[in-house]
Amino acid sequence: MDLHIFGPGFSTLVRSVRLYCEEKGLTYTYGMHLNGFPVSWRSEAHRALHPFGKVPVLLHGSTAIFETMAIFRYLDAAHPERSPTHAPATQMLLEQWSSALVTSVDASLVRNYILPIVGPNQSTPIDAKTLEVARLEAERTLSILDAQLGERAFFCAEHWSIADALLTPMLDYLTLITEPANLLSQWPRLRDYLGRMRTRPSSCPVLQSTPAG
């Protein structure tokens, strides 16, 4: 299966798709290039793949799939033998939390907090008031995530799932921020969860790799 994940290596969602491929044992390439040629961010070539100029986009031969959840579903359909099934109640839980992770949680932790502080495209320092508002919202989000995780080994199910692929890169980047606060230290269950996710064989090539463009 010839797969290319279009998007910069530092993107949390690109990393999520990479984790999903690693878990399935799929070979892939990734980066902001097509057929060996670099593609500029939100250029005509980029928008030809994703009409809103976002990432990731999965390329499989002549097929291009954009939006992370659609990519996961495509990979599941292409490799059903490597896609565990869940009871209806668990599947519903996975669906609603995966949707929340790519929308509300991504906005709170990544777009509004992580990227302004340690993101690759910082232009001006984030002002103290805005930072405090973002930190408080991130704390509220982590409280919700901690309550959902509880004493589970995985975020939503008995086994590793899409939800873990989405959450792990967010928490991994959150540990890079030690000032003004190391937020994850306040939530030992989430901290220990991240530790478990980091030690999975599928995580090593993704989380320990240099986040190149």
C-alpha positions in Angstrom: 0.0 0.0 0.0 1.8 3.1 -1.3 0.8 5.9 1.2 2.0 9.4 1.6 0.8 11.6 4.4 0.9 15.2 3.1 1.6 17.7 5.9 4.5 19.0 8.0 6.0 16.6 10.5 5.4 18.9 13.5 1.6 18.8 13.0 -0.2 17.0 15.8 -2.7 15.6 13.3 0.0 14.4 10.9 1.5 12.6 13.8 -1.8 11.1 14.7 -2.2 9.6 11.2 1.4 8.4 11.4 0.7 6.7 14.7 -2.4 5.0 13.1 -0.3 3.7 10.2 2.4 2.5 12.6 -0.1 0.6 14.7 -1.4 -1.1 11.5 2.1 -1.9 10.3 1.7 0.2 7.1 4.6 1.7 5.2 4.3 5.4 4.4 6.1 8.6 3.7 5.2 12.1 5.0 6.0 15.7 4.6 5.1 18.8 2.6 6.1 17.3 -0.7 4.6 15.5 -3.6 6.6 13.1 -5.8 9.8 14.5 -4.4 8.9 18.2 -5.0 8.2 20.6 -2.2 4.7 22.1 -1.9 4.2 25.5 -0.4 1.7 26.0 2.4 -1.8 26.9 1.0 -0.4 27.2 -2.5 -2.5 26.2 -5.5 -1.0 22.7 -5.3 -1.9 22.4 -1.6 -5.5 23.6 -2.1 -5.8 21.1 -4.9 -5.4 18.4 -2.3 -7.4 20.1 0.5 -9.8 22.9 -0.6 -9.3 24.7 2.7 -5.5 24.5 2.7 -5.2 22.3 5.7 -3.4 19.0 6.7 -3.2 16.1 6.8 -4.1 14.7 3.4 -3.6 11.0 2.7 -2.4 10.1 -0.8 -2.9 6.6 -2.0 -2.0 6.3 -5.6 -4.4 8.7 -7.4 -6.7 9.0 -4.4 -6.5 11.9 -2.0 -8.4 11.8 1.3 -8.5 15.0 3.5 -9.7 15.4 7.1 -8.2 13.2 9.8 -11.3 11.2 10.7 -12.0 10.4 7.0 -8.3 9.2 6.7 -8.8 6.9 9.7 -11.9 5.5 8.2 -10.2 5.0 4.8 -7.4 3.1 6.4 -9.8 1.0 8.4 -11.8 0.1 5.2 -8.6 -0.7 3.4 -7.3 -2.9 6.2 -10.2 -4.4 8.1 -8.1 -7.3 9.3 -6.0 -4.8 11.2 -8.9 -2.8 12.5 -10.3 -4.1 15.8 -14.1 -4.1 16.2 -15.8 -2.7 19.3 -19.1 -3.2 20.9 -21.8 -0.6 19.9 -21.5 1.3 23.1 -17.7 1.5 22.9 -17.9 2.5 19.3 -20.3 5.3 20.1 -17.9 6.5 22.9 -15.0 6.4 20.4 -16.9 8.3 17.8 -18.0 11.1 20.1 -14.6 11.5 21.8 -12.7 11.3 18.6 -14.9 14.1 17.2 -14.4 16.2 20.4 -10.6 15.6 20.2 -10.2 16.9 16.6 -12.5 19.9 17.4 -12.8 21.2 21.0 -9.7 19.6 22.5 -7.5 20.5 19.5 -8.6 24.1 19.7 -8.1 24.4 23.4 -4.8 22.6 23.8 -3.1 23.0 20.4 -4.4 26.1 18.5 -5.0 28.4 21.5 -2.2 27.2 23.9 0.6 25.1 22.5 1.1 26.7 19.1 1.2 30.4 20.3 3.9 29.4 22.9 6.1 26.8 21.1 4.7 26.7 17.6 6.9 27.0 14.5 5.3 30.1 13.1 5.4 32.5 16.1 5.5 36.1 14.9 4.9 38.1 18.1 5.0 36.9 21.8 1.6 36.0 23.2 0.5 38.7 25.7 0.1 37.8 29.4 -3.7 38.2 29.5 -4.3 36.1 26.4 -1.9 33.5 27.7 -3.7 33.3 31.1 -7.1 32.9 29.4 -5.7 30.1 27.2 -4.0 28.4 30.1 -7.2 28.3 32.1 -9.1 26.9 29.2 -6.4 24.3 28.7 -6.7 23.4 32.4 -10.5 23.0 32.1 -10.0 20.7 29.1 -7.4 18.6 30.9 -9.8 18.2 33.8 -12.4 16.8 31.4 -9.9 14.5 29.7 -8.7 13.2 33.1 -12.3 12.4 34.1 -12.9 10.5 30.9 -9.6 8.6 31.2 -10.2 7.6 34.8 -8.3 4.4 35.6 -8.4 3.1 32.1 -5.1 2.0 30.4 -6.4 3.6 27.1 -8.5 6.7 26.6 -11.8 5.2 25.5 -11.6 1.4 25.0 -10.0 -1.7 26.3 -7.4 -1.5 23.5 -5.5 1.2 21.6 -7.8 3.2 19.3 -8.3 6.3 17.2 -8.8 8.3 20.3 -5.4 7.4 21.5 -3.8 8.3 18.2 -5.4 11.8 18.4 -4.7 12.5 22.1 -1.2 11.3 22.4 0.6 13.9 20.2 -1.3 16.7 21.9 -0.2 15.6 25.4 3.3 14.9 24.1 3.7 18.5 22.9 2.1 19.9 26.1 5.1 18.6 28.0 7.3 21.0 26.1 5.8 23.9 27.9 7.2 24.3 31.4 6.7 28.0 31.6 4.4 29.6 32.8 3.3 26.1 34.0 3.8 22.4 33.4 0.1 21.7 33.1 0.4 17.9 32.7 2.1 17.6 36.1 -1.2 18.6 37.6 -2.9 15.5 36.2 -0.9 12.4 37.1 -3.3 10.0 35.4 -2.8 11.8 32.1 0.9 12.0 32.7 1.1 8.3 33.3 -1.1 7.6 30.3 1.2 9.6 28.1 4.1 7.6 29.5 2.4 4.4 28.5 1.7 5.7 25.0 5.3 6.8 24.5 6.6 3.4 25.2 4.5 1.6 22.6 6.7 0.4 19.7 4.4 2.3 17.2 5.1 5.6 19.1 8.9 5.6 18.9 9.3 6.5 15.2 6.7 9.2 15.5 7.2 10.9 18.9 11.0 10.5 18.9 11.5 11.8 15.4 12.5 15.3 14.6 9.4 17.2 13.6 10.6 18.4 10.2 8.4 20.2 7.7 
